[in-house]
Amino acid sequence: MPVHIAWDDSAETMLLMDVIAPWTWDEYLNAASKGRDMASEKLYTVHLIVDFTLVGTLPRGYLLGFQRAAQYIPPNGGMILMIGVKGILKKVGNVMGVLLPQHLWRVRHLNSLDEARQKIAEYRSRP
């Protein structure tokens, strides 16, 4: 499956979504839905790391696709850390910040999985 989501830690506080080319919006949205269901079972904040390192070309309809994906952010959703974001995908992320300003605080573009995990650790350690 080109889009896969699973817990990234044994405490089940971080979800990792891998997006690997070729992929479709249906696959992405199915994984987002599964992630929301997984996170919604928890009584604490759950962060999402989306690995776009092997994303390839974006499928058509990417603005609508990402806008639809935002509907799957659970009430206890924390940061959305996107790694491997380049080119048009980065520009789309900036546009989505304008279209969905209520989620702008959540999204960060980072370079690696280790950096994303570190950012979550820093978030947890703040007062």
N, C-alpha and C positions, 0 to 999 in steps of 0.2 A: 504494500500500500504506500503510495507516494507521500501521503500525509499521515503521520503517526503521532499520537499523544499518549504520554504515560507520566507517572510520578517520577520526578528527578531525584527525590530524596526519600529516605525511609520514614521520615516524620510526616510525609505527605503534605508539605507546605509549598512545594514548587512543582509545577507541571512543565514538561518539556515537549514542545511540538516540533517535530522535524518535518520540513517541507522539501521534498526531493523531486526534481524534474523527471518525467513529465507529471503534472498534477492538474486537477480540475477544481473549480470552485465548489462543486458538490462534495468532493473529498475534503477540502479545507473546512467547509461549513459543518460537515459531519463530525470531523475531529473537534471543531470548536464546540459543537453541541455536547459531545462526549466529555470534553474538558469542563464545560459548565456543570454538567451533571456530577462529575467527580468532585469538583470544588464545592458545589452546593451541599454536599453531604457533611462538610466540615463547619465547625463553629468559629473558625478563625480565618485570618486573611490567607489567601492562596495566591501566589505570584505565578505568572506565566512567562516562560522563556520560549521564544519562537526562533528556530534556527533556519534562516533563509540562505545559508551558505551554499547549498546545492539546489537553489530554487529554479535556476534556468530562466526561461522567458515567462513573464506573467501571462496567465490566460486572459482572454478578452473580458471586458467588463470589470476591470480591477477596481475602479472607484466604487461601483455598486457592490462588488464582492466584499471589499473591506468594510463598507458601511453595514452590510448585512452581518458580517462577522462580529461587529461591535455589539449587536443584539445579544450575543452569547456571553457577554461579560457578566459573571455572577455578582450578586450583591456584596459578597465577601471577596471580590476580586481585588488584587493589589496591583503591583507594577506589571507592565507588559514590556519585557525586555527583548528587543529584536536584535539578533546577531546576523552578521553577513549581509546586511542591507547595503545595496549599492545602486547607483544609477537611477533608473526610473522608479524603482521600488522606494528609494529614499525620498524622491520627489512626491510620490503618492502618499507616503507617510506624512509629509509636511502638509499636503492638501487635506488629508483626513483630520489633522489637528484643527484646521479651520472649520471643516464640516461638522466635527464632533468635539467641540471645545471642552465638554464635560469630561472627556477622557484624556485630554492633553497631558495632565499631570502624570498619568500612568506610564506613558510610552517613553522609552529610552532606546537609542540605537547604540549598540556596543559592538566590539570587535570579536569577542570570543565567549565561549561558554563559561570559562573560568572567570572572566570579567563580570558576566551576568550573575554568577553565583556570589561573587564578592559584593556586588551592588546590593543584592538581597540581604546578605549578612550585615552590611552597613545599615540598611533600612531597619532591620530587626533590632540593632543595638542602639538606635537613637532613643533618647528619653521620651 
